[in-house]
Amino acid sequence: MKIENYIWGALEVGGKIYTRDLKIFGGQIFSNWWRKEGHFLYREDIQDILVLKPDYLVIGSGFYGLMRIDPELEEYLQKNGINYFISDTSSAVNKYNELVQEGKKVAGCFHLTC
């Protein structure tokens, strides 16, 4: 499932515009994604995605890249052989689309503002 467009606060997927943070995996969109702390990402915030065993996890940390990642989450990803890419959401969208185009089993988690 390709992402068509991203601007601050809005992501377009499948012709629909989402204005709340979201996760994408296996052709499904999990919208209105809330985290334990707004600008910090913990493993439990994406546990529902991790149990599905993606080959690649793309994390969009916001327009300005302000969302931080818990070091324990990065350690978990490394230990479990899950490739990951963490960057501002614009770069993350580009990477996500690239991996989808390559046919990878990719999950995306996108913070749309900040």
C-alpha positions in Angstrom: 0.0 0.0 0.0 1.7 3.1 -1.3 1.6 6.5 0.4 0.5 9.1 -2.1 1.3 12.3 -0.3 2.5 13.8 3.0 2.4 17.4 4.2 2.6 18.6 7.8 -0.4 17.1 9.6 -1.8 15.0 6.7 -1.0 11.7 5.0 -2.8 10.5 1.9 -3.1 6.7 1.4 -5.5 5.0 -1.0 -7.1 8.3 -1.9 -8.0 9.0 1.7 -6.4 11.8 3.8 -5.5 11.0 7.4 -4.9 13.8 9.8 -4.0 11.8 12.9 -0.9 9.7 13.4 -1.2 6.2 12.0 0.4 2.8 11.4 0.3 0.8 8.1 1.0 -2.9 7.7 -0.1 -5.6 5.3 -2.6 -3.4 3.4 -4.2 -2.2 6.6 -4.3 1.2 8.1 -4.4 1.7 11.9 -5.5 5.3 12.2 -5.7 7.6 15.3 -2.5 6.0 16.7 -1.8 7.2 20.2 1.4 6.6 22.1 2.1 6.4 25.8 3.9 9.7 25.5 3.1 12.0 22.6 6.7 12.6 21.4 8.4 9.4 22.6 8.0 5.9 21.0 8.1 2.9 23.2 7.9 -0.8 22.2 4.4 -1.1 23.6 3.2 1.7 21.3 3.8 -0.6 18.3 3.5 -4.0 19.9 0.5 -4.8 17.7 2.8 -4.3 14.6 5.8 -6.1 16.1 3.9 -9.3 16.7 3.1 -9.5 13.0 6.9 -9.8 12.3 7.6 -7.2 9.6 10.9 -7.5 7.8 11.3 -3.8 7.9 9.9 -1.1 10.2 9.8 2.5 9.0 9.3 5.2 11.7 8.4 8.7 10.7 9.3 10.9 13.7 7.3 14.0 12.6 7.7 16.8 10.2 10.6 18.2 12.2 11.7 14.8 13.6 10.8 15.7 17.2 9.4 12.3 18.2 12.2 10.3 20.0 12.7 6.5 20.1 13.2 4.5 23.3 16.7 2.9 23.1 15.1 -0.3 24.4 12.9 -0.4 21.3 15.9 -0.1 19.1 17.6 -2.8 21.0 14.6 -5.1 20.6 14.5 -4.4 16.8 18.2 -5.3 16.5 17.9 -8.5 18.6 14.9 -9.7 16.6 16.4 -9.0 13.2 13.9 -6.4 12.2 15.5 -3.8 9.9 14.4 -0.3 10.7 14.6 3.2 9.4 13.9 6.2 11.7 13.8 9.7 10.2 11.6 12.8 9.8 8.2 11.8 8.4 8.9 13.1 4.8 12.0 10.9 4.5 10.3 8.0 6.2 7.4 8.2 3.7 9.9 8.0 0.8 11.7 5.0 2.4 8.4 3.3 3.1 7.3 3.7 -0.6 10.7 2.5 -1.8 10.5 -0.7 0.3 6.9 -1.3 -0.8 7.9 -0.9 -4.4 10.7 -3.6 -3.8 8.0 -6.0 -2.4 9.3 -5.9 1.2 7.1 -6.9 4.1 7.2 -3.4 5.6 5.3 -1.7 8.4 5.2 2.1 8.8 4.5 4.2 11.9 4.0 7.9 11.1 3.8 10.9 13.4 2.3 13.6 11.2 3.0 16.8 13.0 6.0 18.3 14.9 
